[in-house]
Amino acid sequence: MSVASAFEKDPELAKISTIYVAQTGSTVVLRGTVSDRATLDKLVSVPRGVEGATNVDTSQVQVKNPS
């Protein structure tokens, strides 16, 4: 299963249109904006369950309400 397919399987994450997902080798790169830290944590947890994805880069994600 690809990382994109894993995100699409989660109805809550599938509706987020402000995040771009790419995979380079074993690293999944997330870029964009999320509403809160809990959403970011959930986004990070998805690729970790996909074979071949060993790292998630969130350095390009902005959290609107970080607390």
N, CA, C and O atoms as a Tripos MOL2 file, in Angstrom:
@<TRIPOS>MOLECULE
protein
  268   267    67     0     0
PROTEIN
NO_CHARGES

@<TRIPOS>ATOM
      1 N           0.8490   -1.1800    0.0000 N.3       1 MET1
      2 CA          0.0000    0.0000    0.0000 C.3       1 MET1
      3 C           0.8940    1.2420    0.0000 C.2       1 MET1
      4 O           1.8960    1.2950    0.7130 O.2       1 MET1
      5 N           0.5270    2.2270   -0.7950 N.am      2 SER2
      6 CA          1.2860    3.4720   -0.8420 C.3       2 SER2
      7 C           0.8630    4.3830    0.3110 C.2       2 SER2
      8 O          -0.1830    4.1790    0.9270 O.2       2 SER2
      9 N           1.6750    5.3680    0.5870 N.am      3 VAL3
     10 CA          1.3570    6.3340    1.6400 C.3       3 VAL3
     11 C           0.0820    7.0880    1.2780 C.2       3 VAL3
     12 O          -0.7690    7.3140    2.1380 O.2       3 VAL3
     13 N          -0.0550    7.4760    0.0220 N.am      4 ALA4
     14 CA         -1.2540    8.2010   -0.4090 C.3       4 ALA4
     15 C          -2.5060    7.3630   -0.1690 C.2       4 ALA4
     16 O          -3.5250    7.8850    0.2820 O.2       4 ALA4
     17 N          -2.4350    6.0820   -0.4660 N.am      5 SER5
     18 CA         -3.5780    5.1910   -0.2340 C.3       5 SER5
     19 C          -3.9060    5.0920    1.2400 C.2       5 SER5
     20 O          -5.0770    5.0240    1.6150 O.2       5 SER5
     21 N          -2.8860    5.0820    2.0770 N.am      6 ALA6
     22 CA         -3.1040    5.0080    3.5210 C.3       6 ALA6
     23 C          -3.8440    6.2400    4.0220 C.2       6 ALA6
     24 O          -4.7240    6.1280    4.8750 O.2       6 ALA6
     25 N          -3.4980    7.4150    3.5040 N.am      7 PHE7
     26 CA         -4.2010    8.6370    3.8990 C.3       7 PHE7
     27 C          -5.6480    8.6110    3.4200 C.2       7 PHE7
     28 O          -6.5490    9.0390    4.1410 O.2       7 PHE7
     29 N          -5.8730    8.1140    2.2120 N.am      8 GLU8
     30 CA         -7.2210    8.0780    1.6510 C.3       8 GLU8
     31 C          -8.1370    7.1320    2.4080 C.2       8 GLU8
     32 O          -9.3550    7.3060    2.3830 O.2       8 GLU8
     33 N          -7.5810    6.1420    3.0740 N.am      9 LYS9
     34 CA         -8.3910    5.1870    3.8300 C.3       9 LYS9
     35 C          -8.9560    5.7910    5.1120 C.2       9 LYS9
     36 O          -9.9170    5.2650    5.6740 O.2       9 LYS9
     37 N          -8.3700    6.8860    5.5740 N.am     10 ASP10
     38 CA         -8.8620    7.5460    6.7850 C.3      10 ASP10
     39 C          -9.7470    8.7170    6.3600 C.2      10 ASP10
     40 O          -9.2370    9.7090    5.8410 O.2      10 ASP10
     41 N         -11.0750    8.6220    6.5730 N.am     11 PRO11
     42 CA        -11.9920    9.6740    6.1010 C.3      11 PRO11
     43 C         -11.6690   11.0610    6.6530 C.2      11 PRO11
     44 O         -11.8470   12.0620    5.9590 O.2      11 PRO11
     45 N         -11.1980   11.1230    7.8870 N.am     12 GLU12
     46 CA        -10.8730   12.4130    8.5020 C.3      12 GLU12
     47 C          -9.6680   13.0570    7.8180 C.2      12 GLU12
     48 O          -9.6660   14.2610    7.5650 O.2      12 GLU12
     49 N          -8.6570   12.2650    7.5220 N.am     13 LEU13
     50 CA         -7.4510   12.7940    6.8830 C.3      13 LEU13
     51 C          -7.6550   13.0160    5.3880 C.2      13 LEU13
     52 O          -7.0600   13.9270    4.8130 O.2      13 LEU13
     53 N          -8.4710   12.2120    4.7690 N.am     14 ALA14
     54 CA         -8.7020   12.3240    3.3310 C.3      14 ALA14
     55 C          -9.3180   13.6730    2.9570 C.2      14 ALA14
     56 O          -9.1280   14.1560    1.8410 O.2      14 ALA14
     57 N         -10.0530   14.2770    3.8860 N.am     15 LYS15
     58 CA        -10.7040   15.5550    3.5770 C.3      15 LYS15
     59 C          -9.7950   16.7640    3.7900 C.2      15 LYS15
     60 O         -10.1920   17.8880    3.4800 O.2      15 LYS15
     61 N          -8.5940   16.5610    4.3070 N.am     16 ILE16
     62 CA         -7.6620   17.6770    4.5020 C.3      16 ILE16
     63 C          -7.0330   18.0200    3.1530 C.2      16 ILE16
     64 O          -6.3080   17.2150    2.5690 O.2      16 ILE16
     65 N          -7.3190   19.2060    2.6780 N.am     17 SER17
     66 CA         -6.8190   19.6020    1.3560 C.3      17 SER17
     67 C          -5.6300   20.5580    1.4340 C.2      17 SER17
     68 O          -5.1420   21.0260    0.4050 O.2      17 SER17
     69 N          -5.1670   20.8460    2.6390 N.am     18 THR18
     70 CA         -4.0780   21.8030    2.8080 C.3      18 THR18
     71 C          -2.7270   21.1360    3.0470 C.2      18 THR18
     72 O          -1.7490   21.8050    3.3840 O.2      18 THR18
     73 N          -2.6750   19.8090    2.8720 N.am     19 ILE19
     74 CA         -1.4270   19.0700    3.0780 C.3      19 ILE19
     75 C          -1.0250   18.3720    1.7880 C.2      19 ILE19
     76 O          -1.8390   17.7210    1.1330 O.2      19 ILE19
     77 N           0.2300   18.5200    1.4450 N.am     20 TYR20
     78 CA          0.8200   17.8460    0.2900 C.3      20 TYR20
     79 C           1.7100   16.7300    0.8300 C.2      20 TYR20
     80 O           2.5010   16.9570    1.7460 O.2      20 TYR20
     81 N           1.5890   15.5520    0.2820 N.am     21 VAL21
     82 CA          2.3500   14.3860    0.7320 C.3      21 VAL21
     83 C           3.2290   13.8840   -0.4100 C.2      21 VAL21
     84 O           2.7530   13.6800   -1.5270 O.2      21 VAL21
     85 N           4.5030   13.6890   -0.1250 N.am     22 ALA22
     86 CA          5.4250   13.1280   -1.1070 C.3      22 ALA22
     87 C           6.3100   12.1100   -0.3950 C.2      22 ALA22
     88 O           6.5200   12.1920    0.8150 O.2      22 ALA22
     89 N           6.8190   11.1650   -1.1500 N.am     23 GLN23
     90 CA          7.7420   10.1950   -0.5690 C.3      23 GLN23
     91 C           8.9970   10.1460   -1.4000 C.2      23 GLN23
     92 O           8.9490    9.9720   -2.6170 O.2      23 GLN23
     93 N          10.1290   10.3010   -0.7270 N.am     24 THR24
     94 CA         11.4300   10.1960   -1.3630 C.3      24 THR24
     95 C          12.1740    9.0760   -0.6610 C.2      24 THR24
     96 O          12.6330    9.2400    0.4700 O.2      24 THR24
     97 N          12.2910    7.9530   -1.3220 N.am     25 GLY25
     98 CA         12.9000    6.7950   -0.6810 C.3      25 GLY25
     99 C          12.0480    6.3570    0.4970 C.2      25 GLY25
    100 O          10.8560    6.0940    0.3430 O.2      25 GLY25
    101 N          12.6510    6.2800    1.6600 N.am     26 SER26
    102 CA         11.9110    5.8620    2.8540 C.3      26 SER26
    103 C          11.3660    7.0380    3.6550 C.2      26 SER26
    104 O          10.7390    6.8380    4.6950 O.2      26 SER26
    105 N          11.5970    8.2580    3.1850 N.am     27 THR27
    106 CA         11.1340    9.4510    3.8990 C.3      27 THR27
    107 C           9.8580    9.9970    3.2750 C.2      27 THR27
    108 O           9.7860   10.2300    2.0680 O.2      27 THR27
    109 N           8.8540   10.1950    4.1220 N.am     28 VAL28
    110 CA          7.6030   10.8270    3.7030 C.3      28 VAL28
    111 C           7.6930   12.2880    4.0990 C.2      28 VAL28
    112 O           7.9780   12.6080    5.2540 O.2      28 VAL28
    113 N           7.4520   13.1750    3.1440 N.am     29 VAL29
    114 CA          7.5210   14.6100    3.3840 C.3      29 VAL29
    115 C           6.1030   15.1680    3.3980 C.2      29 VAL29
    116 O           5.3390   14.9820    2.4510 O.2      29 VAL29
    117 N           5.7630   15.8550    4.4860 N.am     30 LEU30
    118 CA          4.4770   16.5350    4.5940 C.3      30 LEU30
    119 C           4.7310   18.0240    4.4760 C.2      30 LEU30
    120 O           5.6600   18.5590    5.0820 O.2      30 LEU30
    121 N           3.8880   18.6940    3.6820 N.am     31 ARG31
    122 CA          4.0480   20.1470    3.4870 C.3      31 ARG31
    123 C           2.6700   20.7650    3.4530 C.2      31 ARG31
    124 O           1.7540   20.2300    2.8290 O.2      31 ARG31
    125 N           2.5220   21.9110    4.1340 N.am     32 GLY32
    126 CA          1.2520   22.6210    4.1180 C.3      32 GLY32
    127 C           0.8640   23.1160    5.4940 C.2      32 GLY32
    128 O           1.7220   23.4190    6.3230 O.2      32 GLY32
    129 N          -0.4500   23.1960    5.7340 N.am     33 THR33
    130 CA         -0.9780   23.7500    6.9710 C.3      33 THR33
    131 C          -2.0190   22.8130    7.5630 C.2      33 THR33
    132 O          -2.8540   22.2590    6.8480 O.2      33 THR33
    133 N          -1.9570   22.6440    8.8800 N.am     34 VAL34
    134 CA         -2.9720   21.8800    9.6010 C.3      34 VAL34
    135 C          -3.5660   22.7670   10.6900 C.2      34 VAL34
    136 O          -2.9570   23.7550   11.1010 O.2      34 VAL34
    137 N          -4.7510   22.4060   11.1490 N.am     35 SER35
    138 CA         -5.4460   23.2470   12.1180 C.3      35 SER35
    139 C          -4.8650   23.1560   13.5240 C.2      35 SER35
    140 O          -4.8720   24.1430   14.2600 O.2      35 SER35
    141 N          -4.3590   21.9740   13.9080 N.am     36 ASP36
    142 CA         -3.8490   21.8260   15.2730 C.3      36 ASP36
    143 C          -2.8300   20.6950   15.3630 C.2      36 ASP36
    144 O          -2.6350   19.9310   14.4170 O.2      36 ASP36
    145 N          -2.1970   20.6110   16.5080 N.am     37 ARG37
    146 CA         -1.1330   19.6150   16.7280 C.3      37 ARG37
    147 C          -1.6760   18.1830   16.6670 C.2      37 ARG37
    148 O          -0.9970   17.2800   16.1770 O.2      37 ARG37
    149 N          -2.8890   17.9790   17.1600 N.am     38 ALA38
    150 CA         -3.4790   16.6410   17.1420 C.3      38 ALA38
    151 C          -3.6240   16.1270   15.7060 C.2      38 ALA38
    152 O          -3.3910   14.9480   15.4390 O.2      38 ALA38
    153 N          -4.0080   17.0100   14.7900 N.am     39 THR39
    154 CA         -4.1330   16.6220   13.3860 C.3      39 THR39
    155 C          -2.7640   16.2590   12.8220 C.2      39 THR39
    156 O          -2.6290   15.2720   12.0980 O.2      39 THR39
    157 N          -1.7600   17.0470   13.1490 N.am     40 LEU40
    158 CA         -0.4070   16.7510   12.6770 C.3      40 LEU40
    159 C           0.0610   15.4040   13.2210 C.2      40 LEU40
    160 O           0.6480   14.6110   12.4860 O.2      40 LEU40
    161 N          -0.1920   15.1430   14.4900 N.am     41 ASP41
    162 CA          0.2070   13.8630   15.0850 C.3      41 ASP41
    163 C          -0.4470   12.6940   14.3570 C.2      41 ASP41
    164 O           0.1880   11.6650   14.1260 O.2      41 ASP41
    165 N          -1.7070   12.8550   14.0010 N.am     42 LYS42
    166 CA         -2.4100   11.7930   13.2800 C.3      42 LYS42
    167 C          -1.8270   11.6160   11.8780 C.2      42 LYS42
    168 O          -1.6600   10.4900   11.4110 O.2      42 LYS42
    169 N          -1.5190   12.7250   11.2100 N.am     43 LEU43
    170 CA         -0.9040   12.6490    9.8800 C.3      43 LEU43
    171 C           0.4330   11.9180    9.9390 C.2      43 LEU43
    172 O           0.7540   11.1370    9.0430 O.2      43 LEU43
    173 N           1.2040   12.1650   10.9800 N.am     44 VAL44
    174 CA          2.5140   11.5330   11.1230 C.3      44 VAL44
    175 C           2.3750   10.0340   11.3910 C.2      44 VAL44
    176 O           3.2160    9.2460   10.9610 O.2      44 VAL44
    177 N           1.3230    9.6430   12.0950 N.am     45 SER45
    178 CA          1.1650    8.2310   12.4520 C.3      45 SER45
    179 C           0.8310    7.3470   11.2460 C.2      45 SER45
    180 O           1.1690    6.1630   11.2420 O.2      45 SER45
    181 N           0.1850    7.8960   10.2420 N.am     46 VAL46
    182 CA         -0.2410    7.0980    9.0920 C.3      46 VAL46
    183 C           0.9460    6.5210    8.3100 C.2      46 VAL46
    184 O           0.9790    5.3090    8.0930 O.2      46 VAL46
    185 N           1.9130    7.3240    7.8810 N.am     47 PRO47
    186 CA          3.0180    6.7560    7.0960 C.3      47 PRO47
    187 C           3.8460    5.7370    7.8750 C.2      47 PRO47
    188 O           4.4510    4.8460    7.2780 O.2      47 PRO47
    189 N           3.8770    5.8570    9.1670 N.am     48 ARG48
    190 CA          4.6700    4.9140    9.9620 C.3      48 ARG48
    191 C           4.1130    3.5020    9.8730 C.2      48 ARG48
    192 O           4.8120    2.5370   10.1800 O.2      48 ARG48
    193 N           2.8620    3.3780    9.4550 N.am     49 GLY49
    194 CA          2.2680    2.0660    9.2910 C.3      49 GLY49
    195 C           2.3980    1.5050    7.8810 C.2      49 GLY49
    196 O           1.8790    0.4290    7.5860 O.2      49 GLY49
    197 N           3.0900    2.2330    7.0150 N.am     50 VAL50
    198 CA          3.2440    1.8130    5.6170 C.3      50 VAL50
    199 C           4.6430    1.2310    5.4210 C.2      50 VAL50
    200 O           5.6450    1.8420    5.7930 O.2      50 VAL50
    201 N           4.6880    0.0530    4.8380 N.am     51 GLU51
    202 CA          5.9720   -0.6050    4.5960 C.3      51 GLU51
    203 C           6.8570    0.2580    3.7020 C.2      51 GLU51
    204 O           6.4120    0.7580    2.6690 O.2      51 GLU51
    205 N           8.1020    0.4240    4.1060 N.am     52 GLY52
    206 CA          9.0500    1.2110    3.3300 C.3      52 GLY52
    207 C           9.1710    2.6490    3.7830 C.2      52 GLY52
    208 O          10.1210    3.3360    3.4040 O.2      52 GLY52
    209 N           8.2310    3.1210    4.5840 N.am     53 ALA53
    210 CA          8.3020    4.4920    5.1080 C.3      53 ALA53
    211 C           8.8880    4.4280    6.5100 C.2      53 ALA53
    212 O           8.2600    3.9060    7.4310 O.2      53 ALA53
    213 N          10.0930    4.9610    6.6670 N.am     54 THR54
    214 CA         10.7550    4.8790    7.9700 C.3      54 THR54
    215 C          10.9380    6.2340    8.6420 C.2      54 THR54
    216 O          11.3010    6.2970    9.8170 O.2      54 THR54
    217 N          10.6910    7.3160    7.9140 N.am     55 ASN55
    218 CA         10.8840    8.6490    8.4730 C.3      55 ASN55
    219 C           9.7960    9.5760    7.9340 C.2      55 ASN55
    220 O           9.3800    9.4500    6.7820 O.2      55 ASN55
    221 N           9.3380   10.5060    8.7730 N.am     56 VAL56
    222 CA          8.3470   11.4950    8.3490 C.3      56 VAL56
    223 C           8.9160   12.8830    8.6240 C.2      56 VAL56
    224 O           9.2260   13.2190    9.7670 O.2      56 VAL56
    225 N           9.0510   13.6850    7.5730 N.am     57 ASP57
    226 CA          9.5790   15.0460    7.6740 C.3      57 ASP57
    227 C           8.4010   16.0190    7.7400 C.2      57 ASP57
    228 O           7.6350   16.1420    6.7840 O.2      57 ASP57
    229 N           8.2650   16.7060    8.8680 N.am     58 THR58
    230 CA          7.1810   17.6820    9.0490 C.3      58 THR58
    231 C           7.7100   19.1140    9.1210 C.2      58 THR58
    232 O           6.9920   20.0230    9.5360 O.2      58 THR58
    233 N           8.9560   19.3120    8.7190 N.am     59 SER59
    234 CA          9.5740   20.6370    8.8430 C.3      59 SER59
    235 C           8.8800   21.6950    7.9850 C.2      59 SER59
    236 O           9.0650   22.8910    8.2120 O.2      59 SER59
    237 N           8.0870   21.2670    7.0070 N.am     60 GLN60
    238 CA          7.4060   22.2180    6.1280 C.3      60 GLN60
    239 C           5.9100   22.3290    6.4340 C.2      60 GLN60
    240 O           5.1340   22.8120    5.6090 O.2      60 GLN60
    241 N           5.5140   21.8750    7.6280 N.am     61 VAL61
    242 CA          4.1080   21.9490    8.0300 C.3      61 VAL61
    243 C           3.9280   23.0650    9.0460 C.2      61 VAL61
    244 O           4.6660   23.1590   10.0270 O.2      61 VAL61
    245 N           2.9380   23.9070    8.7960 N.am     62 GLN62
    246 CA          2.5910   24.9800    9.7240 C.3      62 GLN62
    247 C           1.3490   24.5530   10.4970 C.2      62 GLN62
    248 O           0.3730   24.0830    9.9120 O.2      62 GLN62
    249 N           1.3940   24.7230   11.8240 N.am     63 VAL63
    250 CA          0.2600   24.3990   12.6800 C.3      63 VAL63
    251 C          -0.3990   25.7140   13.0830 C.2      63 VAL63
    252 O           0.2340   26.5570   13.7190 O.2      63 VAL63
    253 N          -1.6810   25.8950   12.7130 N.am     64 LYS64
    254 CA         -2.3810   27.1540   12.9940 C.3      64 LYS64
    255 C          -2.5620   27.3980   14.4860 C.2      64 LYS64
    256 O          -2.3100   28.5010   14.9710 O.2      64 LYS64
    257 N          -3.0000   26.3680   15.2180 N.am     65 ASN65
    258 CA         -3.2350   26.4750   16.6630 C.3      65 ASN65
    259 C          -2.3790   25.4350   17.3720 C.2      65 ASN65
    260 O          -2.8600   24.3460   17.6870 O.2      65 ASN65
    261 N          -1.0980   25.7640   17.6290 N.am     66 PRO66
    262 CA         -0.1680   24.7610   18.1390 C.3      66 PRO66
    263 C          -0.4230   24.2760   19.5700 C.2      66 PRO66
    264 O           0.1350   23.2550   19.9710 O.2      66 PRO66
    265 N          -1.2320   24.9660   20.3340 N.am     67 SER67
    266 CA         -1.4110   24.5460   21.7300 C.3      67 SER67
    267 C          -2.4430   23.4750   21.9200 C.2      67 SER67
    268 O          -2.6830   23.0410   23.0460 O.2      67 SER67
@<TRIPOS>BOND
     1     1     2 1
     2     2     3 1
     3     3     4 2
     4     3     5 am
     5     5     6 1
     6     6     7 1
     7     7     8 2
     8     7     9 am
     9     9    10 1
    10    10    11 1
    11    11    12 2
    12    11    13 am
    13    13    14 1
    14    14    15 1
    15    15    16 2
    16    15    17 am
    17    17    18 1
    18    18    19 1
    19    19    20 2
    20    19    21 am
    21    21    22 1
    22    22    23 1
    23    23    24 2
    24    23    25 am
    25    25    26 1
    26    26    27 1
    27    27    28 2
    28    27    29 am
    29    29    30 1
    30    30    31 1
    31    31    32 2
    32    31    33 am
    33    33    34 1
    34    34    35 1
    35    35    36 2
    36    35    37 am
    37    37    38 1
    38    38    39 1
    39    39    40 2
    40    39    41 am
    41    41    42 1
    42    42    43 1
    43    43    44 2
    44    43    45 am
    45    45    46 1
    46    46    47 1
    47    47    48 2
    48    47    49 am
    49    49    50 1
    50    50    51 1
    51    51    52 2
    52    51    53 am
    53    53    54 1
    54    54    55 1
    55    55    56 2
    56    55    57 am
    57    57    58 1
    58    58    59 1
    59    59    60 2
    60    59    61 am
    61    61    62 1
    62    62    63 1
    63    63    64 2
    64    63    65 am
    65    65    66 1
    66    66    67 1
    67    67    68 2
    68    67    69 am
    69    69    70 1
    70    70    71 1
    71    71    72 2
    72    71    73 am
    73    73    74 1
    74    74    75 1
    75    75    76 2
    76    75    77 am
    77    77    78 1
    78    78    79 1
    79    79    80 2
    80    79    81 am
    81    81    82 1
    82    82    83 1
    83    83    84 2
    84    83    85 am
    85    85    86 1
    86    86    87 1
    87    87    88 2
    88    87    89 am
    89    89    90 1
    90    90    91 1
    91    91    92 2
    92    91    93 am
    93    93    94 1
    94    94    95 1
    95    95    96 2
    96    95    97 am
    97    97    98 1
    98    98    99 1
    99    99   100 2
   100    99   101 am
   101   101   102 1
   102   102   103 1
   103   103   104 2
   104   103   105 am
   105   105   106 1
   106   106   107 1
   107   107   108 2
   108   107   109 am
   109   109   110 1
   110   110   111 1
   111   111   112 2
   112   111   113 am
   113   113   114 1
   114   114   115 1
   115   115   116 2
   116   115   117 am
   117   117   118 1
   118   118   119 1
   119   119   120 2
   120   119   121 am
   121   121   122 1
   122   122   123 1
   123   123   124 2
   124   123   125 am
   125   125   126 1
   126   126   127 1
   127   127   128 2
   128   127   129 am
   129   129   130 1
   130   130   131 1
   131   131   132 2
   132   131   133 am
   133   133   134 1
   134   134   135 1
   135   135   136 2
   136   135   137 am
   137   137   138 1
   138   138   139 1
   139   139   140 2
   140   139   141 am
   141   141   142 1
   142   142   143 1
   143   143   144 2
   144   143   145 am
   145   145   146 1
   146   146   147 1
   147   147   148 2
   148   147   149 am
   149   149   150 1
   150   150   151 1
   151   151   152 2
   152   151   153 am
   153   153   154 1
   154   154   155 1
   155   155   156 2
   156   155   157 am
   157   157   158 1
   158   158   159 1
   159   159   160 2
   160   159   161 am
   161   161   162 1
   162   162   163 1
   163   163   164 2
   164   163   165 am
   165   165   166 1
   166   166   167 1
   167   167   168 2
   168   167   169 am
   169   169   170 1
   170   170   171 1
   171   171   172 2
   172   171   173 am
   173   173   174 1
   174   174   175 1
   175   175   176 2
   176   175   177 am
   177   177   178 1
   178   178   179 1
   179   179   180 2
   180   179   181 am
   181   181   182 1
   182   182   183 1
   183   183   184 2
   184   183   185 am
   185   185   186 1
   186   186   187 1
   187   187   188 2
   188   187   189 am
   189   189   190 1
   190   190   191 1
   191   191   192 2
   192   191   193 am
   193   193   194 1
   194   194   195 1
   195   195   196 2
   196   195   197 am
   197   197   198 1
   198   198   199 1
   199   199   200 2
   200   199   201 am
   201   201   202 1
   202   202   203 1
   203   203   204 2
   204   203   205 am
   205   205   206 1
   206   206   207 1
   207   207   208 2
   208   207   209 am
   209   209   210 1
   210   210   211 1
   211   211   212 2
   212   211   213 am
   213   213   214 1
   214   214   215 1
   215   215   216 2
   216   215   217 am
   217   217   218 1
   218   218   219 1
   219   219   220 2
   220   219   221 am
   221   221   222 1
   222   222   223 1
   223   223   224 2
   224   223   225 am
   225   225   226 1
   226   226   227 1
   227   227   228 2
   228   227   229 am
   229   229   230 1
   230   230   231 1
   231   231   232 2
   232   231   233 am
   233   233   234 1
   234   234   235 1
   235   235   236 2
   236   235   237 am
   237   237   238 1
   238   238   239 1
   239   239   240 2
   240   239   241 am
   241   241   242 1
   242   242   243 1
   243   243   244 2
   244   243   245 am
   245   245   246 1
   246   246   247 1
   247   247   248 2
   248   247   249 am
   249   249   250 1
   250   250   251 1
   251   251   252 2
   252   251   253 am
   253   253   254 1
   254   254   255 1
   255   255   256 2
   256   255   257 am
   257   257   258 1
   258   258   259 1
   259   259   260 2
   260   259   261 am
   261   261   262 1
   262   262   263 1
   263   263   264 2
   264   263   265 am
   265   265   266 1
   266   266   267 1
   267   267   268 2
@<TRIPOS>SUBSTRUCTURE
     1 MET1         2 RESIDUE 1 A MET
     2 SER2         6 RESIDUE 1 A SER
     3 VAL3        10 RESIDUE 1 A VAL
     4 ALA4        14 RESIDUE 1 A ALA
     5 SER5        18 RESIDUE 1 A SER
     6 ALA6        22 RESIDUE 1 A ALA
     7 PHE7        26 RESIDUE 1 A PHE
     8 GLU8        30 RESIDUE 1 A GLU
     9 LYS9        34 RESIDUE 1 A LYS
    10 ASP10       38 RESIDUE 1 A ASP
    11 PRO11       42 RESIDUE 1 A PRO
    12 GLU12       46 RESIDUE 1 A GLU
    13 LEU13       50 RESIDUE 1 A LEU
    14 ALA14       54 RESIDUE 1 A ALA
    15 LYS15       58 RESIDUE 1 A LYS
    16 ILE16       62 RESIDUE 1 A ILE
    17 SER17       66 RESIDUE 1 A SER
    18 THR18       70 RESIDUE 1 A THR
    19 ILE19       74 RESIDUE 1 A ILE
    20 TYR20       78 RESIDUE 1 A TYR
    21 VAL21       82 RESIDUE 1 A VAL
    22 ALA22       86 RESIDUE 1 A ALA
    23 GLN23       90 RESIDUE 1 A GLN
    24 THR24       94 RESIDUE 1 A THR
    25 GLY25       98 RESIDUE 1 A GLY
    26 SER26      102 RESIDUE 1 A SER
    27 THR27      106 RESIDUE 1 A THR
    28 VAL28      110 RESIDUE 1 A VAL
    29 VAL29      114 RESIDUE 1 A VAL
    30 LEU30      118 RESIDUE 1 A LEU
    31 ARG31      122 RESIDUE 1 A ARG
    32 GLY32      126 RESIDUE 1 A GLY
    33 THR33      130 RESIDUE 1 A THR
    34 VAL34      134 RESIDUE 1 A VAL
    35 SER35      138 RESIDUE 1 A SER
    36 ASP36      142 RESIDUE 1 A ASP
    37 ARG37      146 RESIDUE 1 A ARG
    38 ALA38      150 RESIDUE 1 A ALA
    39 THR39      154 RESIDUE 1 A THR
    40 LEU40      158 RESIDUE 1 A LEU
    41 ASP41      162 RESIDUE 1 A ASP
    42 LYS42      166 RESIDUE 1 A LYS
    43 LEU43      170 RESIDUE 1 A LEU
    44 VAL44      174 RESIDUE 1 A VAL
    45 SER45      178 RESIDUE 1 A SER
    46 VAL46      182 RESIDUE 1 A VAL
    47 PRO47      186 RESIDUE 1 A PRO
    48 ARG48      190 RESIDUE 1 A ARG
    49 GLY49      194 RESIDUE 1 A GLY
    50 VAL50      198 RESIDUE 1 A VAL
    51 GLU51      202 RESIDUE 1 A GLU
    52 GLY52      206 RESIDUE 1 A GLY
    53 ALA53      210 RESIDUE 1 A ALA
    54 THR54      214 RESIDUE 1 A THR
    55 ASN55      218 RESIDUE 1 A ASN
    56 VAL56      222 RESIDUE 1 A VAL
    57 ASP57      226 RESIDUE 1 A ASP
    58 THR58      230 RESIDUE 1 A THR
    59 SER59      234 RESIDUE 1 A SER
    60 GLN60      238 RESIDUE 1 A GLN
    61 VAL61      242 RESIDUE 1 A VAL
    62 GLN62      246 RESIDUE 1 A GLN
    63 VAL63      250 RESIDUE 1 A VAL
    64 LYS64      254 RESIDUE 1 A LYS
    65 ASN65      258 RESIDUE 1 A ASN
    66 PRO66      262 RESIDUE 1 A PRO
    67 SER67      266 RESIDUE 1 A SER
